[in-house]
Amino acid sequence: MNILLLGSGGRESAIAWKLSQSALLTNLYIATGNGGTLTFGQNVNMSILDFPSIATFCLQHEINLLISGSEAPAVAGIWDYFQREDLKHIAVIAPSQTSAMLEGSKAFAKEFMKKHQVATASYLEITKENISEAYAWFDTRNPPYVIKADGLAEGKGVVLPESKEEARQLIDDFVLNKRFGASSEKVVLEEFLAGIEFSIFVYTNGTEYVILPNAKDYKRRFEGNIGLNTGGMGCISPVPFVDDDLMTKVENEIIKPTINGLKADGMPYDGFIYFGLINCEDRPKVIEYNCRLGDPEAEVILPRIESDLIALFQAGLSQKLSSFQVQISDQASATVMLVSDGYPEAYEKGHNITGIENVHLSTVFHAGTTLKDYELVTNGGRVLAITSLGTNIQEALGKSYESIDRIRFKGQKWRSDIGFEFV
């Protein structure tokens, strides 16, 4: 099978790694890929939003399966584009454009959850026309508050102000000053939910689904869960407190209503759904949907999936997903991100990376890297994801931190307390 994977981050590096292990794979192409995906396939210098060029490439290289690793092509309508007569023979792992709005618009997602009785927080939509309602919302509630940019903001569009004054300033910055451009012309205010966050993943064909390993991400930049939100500083799997009882509630109160809602609303879907959840006094609620695997969650859950990923996709595409048994390792997995100094704000690029060849206890997934004059250099805020397996989380983390000691680039930073609640 010839496959084209769209994306260039750590998530796509992990997906490419997993695909490359399949006996069903003939050729793997990654657009645009990074300095590490070259190990698993061929990088293609092509924009993931240039649908005509993607279509031409697929036809020329006899692509059988197109996978949207990133959310951007899904939200822009890659699935819909490939429903054309000359392209529909190419299977696409991505939601339809309407379905992708579950991630592309926080307001759309909240309306969907309300309609289909998916457990989530109460909310209010705000634009410049009704911004005074936001001020009233703050006046009638105690902090912290939850403010979310409606559109895509690369994981940085959610803030939790600790005072009414800060909240008013942020709502003005989001809506009136367009902090995230069109993505924050509308925002969603949410009831603050106290609890512990975790993530559940499913692969679905829009009718059937299989549950994949769960995970817990650490988004705050610094130790002790302080500092700015990032795209993720590390991750663990499985989550120790996610037991059978909690998973039964997640499936009955969140996963099934979501899949049934997709069917009821006629929203085609063939791909991953990421449920960002919070456990509130043993009641799970949805914080957000993502219409793809998370990052760095992909790097921590894919190594625990022992089943063939291509075979899983084939089962979904052939409507045989309900009979597919996903084999999941009993081992724990831990990922620690190596990031550039200054991330998630201003940071430098182009620094040489050395020592990866000396890592033997872990798998190194590339996130923000590229080749410059045949040398591996930094090319992003999150640079490398160091993932290890172990009999427990503590052992897996120990391997990742030992591996980090072997890697060097100028200004490298990481969090030394990933999984701190459980080790």
N, C-alpha and C positions, 0 to 999 in steps of 0.2 A: 504494500500500500504506500502511495506517495502522499505525504502530508505537508501542508504549509501551516506554520504556527505564527500568529501575529503577536508581537510584543518584544520587549527588550530588557525586562527587569529580572529580578530574582525569581519571580513566579514563573516566568517563561523558561528560565534556566532549569528550574526544577521539573517543569512539564517536559521539556526537551530531554532531560536526563531519563525520566520515566519512560517516555515514548521510545527512546533509543534501546531500551532493554527488551522490546517486544520482537518476537520472531515474525510478527505480521508486518513489520516495517520494511519498506524497500528504500525509500529516500525521504529524508527529513530536511525541510527548508525552514529557516526562521527569518522573519522580517520584523525589525531589522537585526534582532539578536544583539549579542554583546561579546565581550572578549572571551567569555566562557562557553557560550553556546556552540562555538566552532568545534568543540570536542564531540558534540553529539549530532551535528548536521552541518548544513551549509547556510551561512548568513546571506541574506539578500538585502541589498541597499534599496529599500522601497518603503514609502510611507504607509503606515497601517491604516490611513484614512483615504488613500488614493485607490478607490474601489475599481476604476477602470484598469489601472495597472495591475492590481491584484488579480482581476479576472483574466487579463491577458496572460499573466504568468501562470495561472492555474491551467489554462487551456494549453499553453505551450509545453508545460512540464507534466501534463497528464495527472494533475492533482486529484486524488480521490476524496480527501478529507481536509477541510479548512477549519482551523481551530482559532477562535478569538481568545487569546490569553488575557489581553487587556480589555477593560470595560469600554474604552473609547470607540473601537469599531462597532461594538454591539449597540451602543447608544446612538451611533450615527447610522445604523441600519444595515450592517453587513449581511445579516440573514435575509432581509427583504430583498437586497440587491441580487442575491444569488438565487432568487426564485424565478429569474428570467429564463425563458425557454432554452437558451443556449448554455445556461449555467446550472440549471437545477439538478443535473446529474451529479454535481459535486456536493457531497454532504457537508453541512456546516454545523459545527459545535458552537452555538451561540443562541441567545434568546432572540426573538423577533424584536424589532425596534420598540414596539409598544410594551412588550414584556420588560425590556431593558430599562424602561422608565422607572421600574422599581428601585433601581440604583440612580438613574439619571435625574430623578426629581423626588426630593424628600416629601413634598406635598402629595404627589401622585401615590407614593408608597403608603403614606398615612391614610389617604382616602381609600386605597385598596384594602388595607388592614381593617379599617372601620367597617367597610362594606361586608367583608368576609369573616368578621369576628375573630381576627387574629390578635392575640394578646399583645398590647403595646401601651405606651404612655399617652395620656391626653395631650392635645396640641392645639396650636393656633397658627394660621398662615398670616404672614405679614408682608406687605409691599409698602411703597412710599405713600400710597393712597390711604392706608389704614394704620400708619405707623404709630398713631396716638394710642391705638389699642395695645400695642406692645408696652408702652409706658404704663398703661393701666394694669396690664398683666403683672409687671414687676411690682407695682404698688400693692397688689393684693396677695403676693406670695413672698415667702422668705427665700433668700439665696441658699445654695447656688442655683443659678438658672441655666437652661440649656438652649443655646442658639445654634441653629444649623443652616448653613447656606443650602438653598434648594437644589442647586445643580452640582456637577462634579467639581471638586476642589482638591484633588490629589491627596485625600485623607486629612486635609488641614482646615476644612470648612466647619468644624464643630468647636465651639468654645463654651466654657463653663464659668461665667463671671461670678465673683464672690460678693458683689455688692450691687445695689440698685444703680449707683452712679456709673460703675464700670459697665453694667448691662446696657444702660442708655447710650453710653459712648460707643459700645460695640454694635448695637443695632443701627446707629447712625452710620458707623463706618461700613457695615455690611450693605445696608440698603441705599443710603443716600450717597455715600462715597464709592460704592461698588467695589469693595475690597477684593472680591473675586470676580469682577466683571459681571457678565450676564448671569453667572451662577449664583450671585447673591442679591440680584434685584428683588428676589423673593426669598424669604427665610421662613423657617418653621421654628416656633418656640415650643418647647416640650416641658412637661412636668418632669422634674428631677426624680430619678429613680435611684434609691439607695440599694446597693447590693454588689455582687461580684460578677464581672463580665466574663463571658466565654463565647465561643463560636462553634456553630454546628454547620456541617457541609453536606449537601446532597448532590448527586447527579440525577437529573430527571430528563425524560423526553416529553414532559408536559402532561403526561398521564400517569406514568409509573415513576418510581424513584428508588434509589438506594442511598442509605446513610453511610457517610464516610467518617474517618476518624475526627474527633473533636479536637479543639485547640484553645489555648489562651494566649493572646497577644499582649505585649507591653509597649504602649504607644508613647508614654512620657519619655522625654529625652534623658533625664538624669536618674541616678539611683534614688530609691525611696519614692518613685513615681511622682517626681516633681519636674517642672520645666514645661516647655512647649510640647504639644502633640506632634508626633512624627508619623511617618508611614508605618512605623513598627520597629522597635529596637531589639526584639527577640520574641521567642514563642516556645511553648511547650505543648506536648501531646502525649498521653491523654490528660484531661483535666481531672485531678483527683476527686473533686466533689461531684462530678457528673456521674451519678450512679443510675441504676436501672429505673428507679422510681422517677427521678428527674427527667430522664430521657423519655419515659412514657408520657409525661406531661408535655414535653417539647413536641413529641410526635403528634399527640392528639390535639393540642391547643395551638400549635404553630405550623408544623410541617404540612399536615393533612389539610387544614383550612387554606393554606397557601396554594398547594397543588390543585385542590378543588376549585379555588378561585380563578386560577389560570384557565382551567377547563371551562368553567362557567362563563367567563368573560371572553372566551375565544382568543386567548393570547398564546400563540405558538411558542414553544420553549424546548430547546434541546441543548442542555449545558449544565453548568454548576450553579447552585444557589448557595450563597454564603449568608447564614443567619447570624447577625451580630446580636447576641442575647445578653440579658442581665438576670441574675437569679435574685428575686426579691422575696425574701422570706419563704423560700422553697416554691415560688411561683415564677416560672420563666416568662419574660416579656421581650419583644423585639425592639432593639435599639435601631437597627438598620438592616436593609437587604443589600447585598452586593450580587451582581449577576455574573460572577466569575469566582475563581479561587482567590483567597486573600494573599497578601504578601506582607510578612513572611510566613503566613500560615501554610501556603503551598509547600514551602521548603521543609516544614516540619511534619505535615501529614502524608505527603506522597511517599517518603521513605518507609512509612508504616503500612502502605498498601502493597500487599504481596501479589494481588491479581494483575493481569495484563491490562493496561489502560486502554489500548486500542480495542481489545476484546470487549471491554466495558462499553465503549462508544458504539461498537457494532451491535451489541445487545440492545442498547437504547434506540438506535436508528431502525432496528428491525422489529421493534415493539416486543422484545423478549426480556425486558429489563427485570420484570418481576421474578423471573426464574434464575437470574444471575446472582451468584453468591460471592460477595466481595470478601476476600480473605485479608484480614487485618492482623498485623504482627502484635504479639503481646508485649513487645519491647516498648519502652518509652523513647521519645524523641525530643531533642532540644535544639533550638536555633538561636545563635547570638549574632547580631548584625555588627559588622565593622563599618563605621561611618566616617565621613570626612569632618574634620574640625570645623565648627560653625554651623553644621546641619542642625535643625531644619531651616536655618536662615542662610546667610551668605557663606559660601565655602569655595575652596579652590579645586580645580581639576588638573589633570595631566601629571600627577605624581606617580613615579614608578612603583610597581607592586612586586615584591619579591617574597620567596619563601613558601609559596603554595605547594611547590613540589616536595616540600619536607613534611607536609601534613599527611598522616597515615591513619589517624583515629577517626577522622571526620570526613564528610563530604563538603566541599566548598562550592557553593552556588554563587555565580557572579550576578550582581545586580547593576551597579554603576561602574562598568569597566569597558575599555576598548583597547584596540591595538594601535599603537603609534610607532611607525618605523619598526614594526615587528616586536615592539616591547609592550607589555601589559601595563596600562596606566589607569588611574582613577578617572571616572567620567560621570560622577553623580554624588549625591549626598549619602545614600546608602550604597556601599561599595561591594561588600561580600557578605554572604550568609553562611555561617559556619554551623553545620548540622551534624549531630551525632546521635547514635542509638545506644541505649544501655538498658540494664535490667530495671532501672528506675530513673526518675528525672534527675536525681543528684548525680548518678554515674554518667548520664548523657551530658549534663552540663559540664561536669569535670573534664570530659573529653574535648568538648568544644573550647573551653577556656585554655586547656593545654595546647590545642591546635592554634589558637590565636597567638600564643607566644612564639610561634614559628613564622608568622606572617609580618611583613613590614611594609608600610608606606607612610609618607610624611603626613603628620597630623591625624593619624588613625585614632579613633575613639570607639568606645563600646560601653555598655552597661555591665557591671560586674554582679548585678543582683537579679538577673532573670530567674523567674520561678521562686523568688525569695519566700513566698508564703508557704511553700510546700517542701522546702529542703532544710 
